[in-house]
Amino acid sequence: MSWLVFALLSAIFAALTAVLAKIGVRDVDSNLATAIRTVVVLFFAWGIVFAQGLQNKFSSIDRFSLLFLVLSGLATGLSWLFYFRALQLGNVSQVAPIDKLSLVFTIFLAFIILSEKVSLPVIFGGVLMTLGALIVAFAK
């Protein structure tokens, strides 16, 4: 399968995640809800690793890669904590579009940190996505 199929599947499951999480945090502290979700993801991810027999490759990961994977995990954890709290306080139809502004931030950070090229159409698309997210989130 191509990257596009996987990206679309990711988007579909992210949307499902938002709706299911909103239902789940109704009467549960958002931090506890995040912890429960994290445990499920932990077992699910390691289950796939063991099912594919990849657990032996853990020791071959160099320290540099491991450091950045750990930092990425910390960023994910913070994102999830803030996301669940936002879902608890707001409507999923407002929280999700603001959360998706992560794409615009990703483009900016990829330009600054990874020196990825950003063309005028990408900048224009980022502006449109920002406007679209704000319109969807704050439309009456």
N, C-alpha and C positions, 0 to 999 in steps of 0.2 A: 504494500500500500504506500501511497505517496504521503509526503508531509501534510498536504492539504486535507486528506481524509482524517489523519490523526488530529490535526488542528480543529477540524469541524467536530469530531467526536469529543475533544476536550471542551469546546464551547458548549456543546449540548449537555455534557455532564456537569460543567460549571453552572449552567442555568438550573439544572435539576438540584445541584448542591444548594443553591441560594434558596430555592423554594422549600426544600426539605429542611434546611437549617432554620428558616423562619418559623416553620411549624414546631421544630424541636426546641427552640429557645423560648417558646412562649412562657413557660413556667419554670425555667431552669436558668441559673446564673450563667451568663455568657462565658465566663472563664471555665466553669465546670463543663459546659457544653463543648468548648474547644478542646478540653482535655480528653473527653470521651471520643470526639471525632479523631483526635490525634492517635489515640490508642488503636482505633479501627484502621486508620491509614498505616500505622506501624506494622500491625499484623498482616494486613493485606500486602504491603510492599515486600516485607520479608518472606511472606508465603510465596510470592512470585519468584523472588531471588532463589529460594530453596527449590522450588519446582523446576526452575531452569538450571539448577546446579551451579549457580554463580557465586555462592558463598565463599568458595576457595579463592576467588579473585580479590577479595577485600584486602588481603595483605599486600597486594601488588600496587595499590593506589599510593602514589607519591604524596609527600607531606603537603606540597603546594596545592594539589588538587583537593586533598582532604580538608585543608584549611578553608578553601573557598566553598566546598560542599557544606561544611559546618556553618559557615557564615550565611550561606543561602538558606540553610535550615532554620537558623535564627530569624532571618528576615521573613521566611514563611510563617513561622510561629507568631511573630508580631503581627503580620498581616492577618492571620486567622483570628487572633485575639481581638484586634480592632474591628474586623469584619463582623464577627459574631455580636459584638457589642452594638455596632451600628444596626445590624438586623434586629436586635432586640428593641432598639429605640425608634427605628424608622420603618417605613414601608419597603418591602423588598424591591418594588418597582422604582424606588428612589435610590436605595442603597446600591443596587447592582450597577446602574450606569455610572455612578461616581466611582465605584470600585474598578470599573473597566477603564477609567482614566489611567490605570496602571500602564496601558499600552502607550499612551503619550509620554508618560514618565520614562518608560523603557526606551523609547526612541531617543529621548534626550540623554539618558544615561549611557546608552550604547554609543552615542556620538561623543560624549565627554570622556568616558572611561575606556571604551574599546576602539575609539577612533573610526567608528563605522561612518560611511558617507551618508549624508542626508541630502536628498535632492529637494528641489522646490515642490514637486508633486507630493513628496512625503510630508513636508512641512504643511502644505495646504491641507492634506488629508488629516494630519494631526489637529490642525485648527478646526476642521469640520467635525472631527470626532469629539473634540472638547465641547464645541457648541452643541452638538447633538446630545451628548451626555447631560449637559446642563439643562437643555430644553426638556428632555425626557424626565430628568429628576425633579425639576421644579415647575413643570407644567401644571396648571390648575384644571 
